[in-house]
Protein backbone atom coordinates (compact mmCIF):
# COMPACT_ATOMS: atom_id res chain seq x y z
CA UNK A 1 0.00 0.00 0.00
CA UNK A 2 1.39 3.38 -0.96
CA UNK A 3 2.16 6.07 1.59
CA UNK A 4 -0.24 8.39 -0.25
CA UNK A 5 -3.15 6.03 0.37
CA UNK A 6 -2.09 5.57 3.98
CA UNK A 7 -1.90 9.33 4.62
CA UNK A 8 -5.21 9.83 2.78
CA UNK A 9 -6.90 7.53 5.31
CA UNK A 10 -5.60 9.60 8.24
CA UNK A 11 -6.84 12.78 6.55
CA UNK A 12 -10.22 11.17 5.88
CA UNK A 13 -10.49 10.24 9.55
CA UNK A 14 -9.61 13.81 10.55
CA UNK A 15 -12.24 15.26 8.23
CA UNK A 16 -14.92 12.86 9.50
CA UNK A 17 -14.23 13.87 13.10
CA UNK A 18 -13.77 17.60 12.44
CA UNK A 19 -10.06 17.54 13.18
CA UNK A 20 -7.15 19.31 11.52
CA UNK A 21 -3.96 17.29 11.28
CA UNK A 22 -0.97 19.26 12.53
CA UNK A 23 2.68 18.38 13.07
CA UNK A 24 3.94 14.84 12.81
CA UNK A 25 4.67 13.47 16.27
CA UNK A 26 6.24 10.21 15.19
CA UNK A 27 6.54 7.58 12.52
CA UNK A 28 7.78 4.07 12.15
CA UNK A 29 7.33 0.75 10.47
CA UNK A 30 3.65 0.46 11.45
CA UNK A 31 2.37 3.96 10.89
CA UNK A 32 2.55 7.68 11.42
CA UNK A 33 1.27 9.80 14.29
CA UNK A 34 0.09 13.38 13.85
CA UNK A 35 -1.14 15.89 16.35
CA UNK A 36 -4.73 16.80 15.62
CA UNK A 37 -6.64 19.87 16.65
CA UNK A 38 -10.39 19.77 17.00
CA UNK A 39 -12.36 22.26 14.97
CA UNK A 40 -15.07 22.32 17.66
CA UNK A 41 -13.29 22.16 21.03
CA UNK A 42 -9.91 23.20 22.41
CA UNK A 43 -6.97 20.84 22.80
CA UNK A 44 -4.90 18.42 20.79
CA UNK A 45 -5.04 14.68 20.38
CA UNK A 46 -2.85 12.23 18.47
CA UNK A 47 -4.09 10.47 15.35
CA UNK A 48 -2.17 7.36 14.37
CA UNK A 49 -2.75 5.85 10.95
CA UNK A 50 -1.52 2.35 10.19
CA UNK A 51 -0.08 0.82 7.04
CA UNK A 52 -1.46 -2.66 7.76
CA UNK A 53 -4.44 -4.05 9.61
CA UNK A 54 -2.63 -6.45 12.00
CA UNK A 55 -0.56 -3.77 13.78
CA UNK A 56 -3.67 -1.56 13.88
CA UNK A 57 -5.69 -4.31 15.56
CA UNK A 58 -2.93 -5.09 18.07
CA UNK A 59 -2.66 -1.43 19.05
CA UNK A 60 -6.41 -0.91 19.21
CA UNK A 61 -6.90 -4.02 21.35
CA UNK A 62 -4.06 -3.03 23.70
CA UNK A 63 -5.52 0.46 24.18
CA UNK A 64 -8.99 -1.02 24.73
CA UNK A 65 -7.57 -3.32 27.39
CA UNK A 66 -5.82 -0.42 29.10
CA UNK A 67 -9.05 1.60 28.98
CA UNK A 68 -11.07 -1.29 30.46
CA UNK A 69 -8.56 -1.42 33.33
CA UNK A 70 -8.81 2.40 33.75
CA UNK A 71 -5.06 2.76 33.35
CA UNK A 72 -3.67 6.21 32.61
CA UNK A 73 -0.36 5.56 34.33
CA UNK A 74 1.56 2.32 34.87
CA UNK A 75 4.79 1.92 36.83
CA UNK A 76 5.10 5.72 36.81
CA UNK A 77 4.74 6.01 33.01
CA UNK A 78 1.90 7.96 31.41
CA UNK A 79 -0.21 5.93 29.01
CA UNK A 80 -2.18 7.51 26.16
CA UNK A 81 -5.93 7.10 26.48
CA UNK A 82 -7.96 5.73 23.61
CA UNK A 83 -10.46 8.31 22.37
CA UNK A 84 -11.87 6.49 19.35
CA UNK A 85 -10.85 4.36 16.38
CA UNK A 86 -11.91 3.48 12.87
CA UNK A 87 -11.72 -0.14 11.74
CA UNK A 88 -12.21 0.80 8.09
CA UNK A 89 -9.49 3.45 7.97
CA UNK A 90 -7.10 1.70 10.44
CA UNK A 91 -6.77 4.80 12.59
CA UNK A 92 -6.69 5.27 16.37
CA UNK A 93 -7.09 8.58 18.13
CA UNK A 94 -5.42 8.85 21.52
CA UNK A 95 -4.51 11.50 24.05
CA UNK A 96 -1.11 13.13 23.92
CA UNK A 97 1.01 12.31 26.96
CA UNK A 98 4.13 13.85 28.45
CA UNK A 99 7.25 12.12 29.71
CA UNK A 100 7.64 9.70 31.28
CA UNK A 101 5.47 7.70 28.88
CA UNK A 102 4.95 4.32 27.30
CA UNK A 103 3.33 4.12 23.89
CA UNK A 104 3.25 2.25 20.60
CA UNK A 105 1.53 -1.06 21.15
CA UNK A 106 1.38 -2.03 17.46
CA UNK A 107 4.09 -4.66 17.91
CA UNK A 108 2.68 -6.09 21.12
CA UNK A 109 1.30 -9.56 21.67
CA UNK A 110 -1.91 -9.99 23.63
CA UNK A 111 -2.39 -12.75 26.20
CA UNK A 112 0.52 -14.91 25.04
CA UNK A 113 4.16 -13.90 24.60
CA UNK A 114 5.73 -14.82 21.29
CA UNK A 115 7.53 -18.12 21.06
CA UNK A 116 11.16 -17.21 20.50
CA UNK A 117 14.21 -19.32 21.19
CA UNK A 118 16.27 -18.67 24.31
CA UNK A 119 18.99 -17.21 22.09
CA UNK A 120 16.60 -14.67 20.56
CA UNK A 121 15.34 -13.63 24.01
CA UNK A 122 18.90 -13.27 25.31
CA UNK A 123 19.86 -11.12 22.31
CA UNK A 124 16.72 -8.99 22.75
CA UNK A 125 17.38 -8.45 26.46
CA UNK A 126 21.05 -7.66 25.86
CA UNK A 127 20.06 -5.01 23.29
CA UNK A 128 17.51 -3.49 25.71
CA UNK A 129 20.02 -3.44 28.58
CA UNK A 130 22.40 -1.53 26.32
CA UNK A 131 19.70 0.93 25.21
CA UNK A 132 18.38 1.68 28.70
CA UNK A 133 21.57 1.14 30.74
CA UNK A 134 20.91 1.64 34.47
CA UNK A 135 17.20 2.28 33.79
CA UNK A 136 16.64 -1.24 32.43
CA UNK A 137 15.27 -2.58 35.77
CA UNK A 138 12.62 0.18 35.71
CA UNK A 139 11.66 -0.79 32.16
CA UNK A 140 11.52 -4.46 33.20
CA UNK A 141 9.10 -3.51 35.99
CA UNK A 142 6.92 -1.66 33.47
CA UNK A 143 6.95 -4.65 31.12
CA UNK A 144 5.96 -6.92 34.00
CA UNK A 145 2.98 -4.69 34.85
CA UNK A 146 1.88 -4.72 31.21
CA UNK A 147 2.25 -8.51 31.09
CA UNK A 148 -0.04 -8.73 34.14
CA UNK A 149 -2.65 -7.13 31.86
CA UNK A 150 -1.85 -9.62 29.09
CA UNK A 151 0.05 -7.06 27.00
CA UNK A 152 3.48 -8.32 25.93
CA UNK A 153 5.32 -5.27 24.63
CA UNK A 154 8.31 -6.13 22.47
CA UNK A 155 8.90 -2.89 20.60
CA UNK A 156 10.74 -1.36 23.52
CA UNK A 157 13.06 1.54 22.79
CA UNK A 158 13.89 4.90 24.37
CA UNK A 159 11.51 6.55 21.89
CA UNK A 160 8.43 4.67 23.10
CA UNK A 161 9.41 4.07 26.73
CA UNK A 162 10.66 7.54 27.51
CA UNK A 163 11.88 8.90 30.83
C-alpha positions in Angstrom: 0.0 0.0 0.0 1.4 3.4 -1.0 2.2 6.1 1.6 -0.2 8.4 -0.2 -3.1 6.0 0.4 -2.1 5.6 4.0 -1.9 9.3 4.6 -5.2 9.8 2.8 -6.9 7.5 5.3 -5.6 9.6 8.2 -6.8 12.8 6.6 -10.2 11.2 5.9 -10.5 10.2 9.5 -9.6 13.8 10.6 -12.2 15.3 8.2 -14.9 12.9 9.5 -14.2 13.9 13.1 -13.8 17.6 12.4 -10.1 17.5 13.2 -7.1 19.3 11.5 -4.0 17.3 11.3 -1.0 19.3 12.5 2.7 18.4 13.1 3.9 14.8 12.8 4.7 13.5 16.3 6.2 10.2 15.2 6.5 7.6 12.5 7.8 4.1 12.2 7.3 0.7 10.5 3.6 0.5 11.5 2.4 4.0 10.9 2.5 7.7 11.4 1.3 9.8 14.3 0.1 13.4 13.9 -1.1 15.9 16.4 -4.7 16.8 15.6 -6.6 19.9 16.7 -10.4 19.8 17.0 -12.4 22.3 15.0 -15.1 22.3 17.7 -13.3 22.2 21.0 -9.9 23.2 22.4 -7.0 20.8 22.8 -4.9 18.4 20.8 -5.0 14.7 20.4 -2.9 12.2 18.5 -4.1 10.5 15.3 -2.2 7.4 14.4 -2.7 5.8 11.0 -1.5 2.4 10.2 -0.1 0.8 7.0 -1.5 -2.7 7.8 -4.4 -4.1 9.6 -2.6 -6.4 12.0 -0.6 -3.8 13.8 -3.7 -1.6 13.9 -5.7 -4.3 15.6 -2.9 -5.1 18.1 -2.7 -1.4 19.0 -6.4 -0.9 19.2 -6.9 -4.0 21.4 -4.1 -3.0 23.7 -5.5 0.5 24.2 -9.0 -1.0 24.7 -7.6 -3.3 27.4 -5.8 -0.4 29.1 -9.1 1.6 29.0 -11.1 -1.3 30.5 -8.6 -1.4 33.3 -8.8 2.4 33.8 -5.1 2.8 33.3 -3.7 6.2 32.6 -0.4 5.6 34.3 1.6 2.3 34.9 4.8 1.9 36.8 5.1 5.7 36.8 4.7 6.0 33.0 1.9 8.0 31.4 -0.2 5.9 29.0 -2.2 7.5 26.2 -5.9 7.1 26.5 -8.0 5.7 23.6 -10.5 8.3 22.4 -11.9 6.5 19.3 -10.8 4.4 16.4 -11.9 3.5 12.9 -11.7 -0.1 11.7 -12.2 0.8 8.1 -9.5 3.4 8.0 -7.1 1.7 10.4 -6.8 4.8 12.6 -6.7 5.3 16.4 -7.1 8.6 18.1 -5.4 8.9 21.5 -4.5 11.5 24.1 -1.1 13.1 23.9 1.0 12.3 27.0 4.1 13.8 28.4 7.3 12.1 29.7 7.6 9.7 31.3 5.5 7.7 28.9 5.0 4.3 27.3 3.3 4.1 23.9 3.3 2.3 20.6 1.5 -1.1 21.2 1.4 -2.0 17.5 4.1 -4.7 17.9 2.7 -6.1 21.1 1.3 -9.6 21.7 -1.9 -10.0 23.6 -2.4 -12.8 26.2 0.5 -14.9 25.0 4.2 -13.9 24.6 5.7 -14.8 21.3 7.5 -18.1 21.1 11.2 -17.2 20.5 14.2 -19.3 21.2 16.3 -18.7 24.3 19.0 -17.2 22.1 16.6 -14.7 20.6 15.3 -13.6 24.0 18.9 -13.3 25.3 19.9 -11.1 22.3 16.7 -9.0 22.8 17.4 -8.5 26.5 21.1 -7.7 25.9 20.1 -5.0 23.3 17.5 -3.5 25.7 20.0 -3.4 28.6 22.4 -1.5 26.3 19.7 0.9 25.2 18.4 1.7 28.7 21.6 1.1 30.7 20.9 1.6 34.5 17.2 2.3 33.8 16.6 -1.2 32.4 15.3 -2.6 35.8 12.6 0.2 35.7 11.7 -0.8 32.2 11.5 -4.5 33.2 9.1 -3.5 36.0 6.9 -1.7 33.5 6.9 -4.6 31.1 6.0 -6.9 34.0 3.0 -4.7 34.8 1.9 -4.7 31.2 2.2 -8.5 31.1 0.0 -8.7 34.1 -2.6 -7.1 31.9 -1.9 -9.6 29.1 0.1 -7.1 27.0 3.5 -8.3 25.9 5.3 -5.3 24.6 8.3 -6.1 22.5 8.9 -2.9 20.6 10.7 -1.4 23.5 13.1 1.5 22.8 13.9 4.9 24.4 11.5 6.6 21.9 8.4 4.7 23.1 9.4 4.1 26.7 10.7 7.5 27.5 11.9 8.9 30.8 
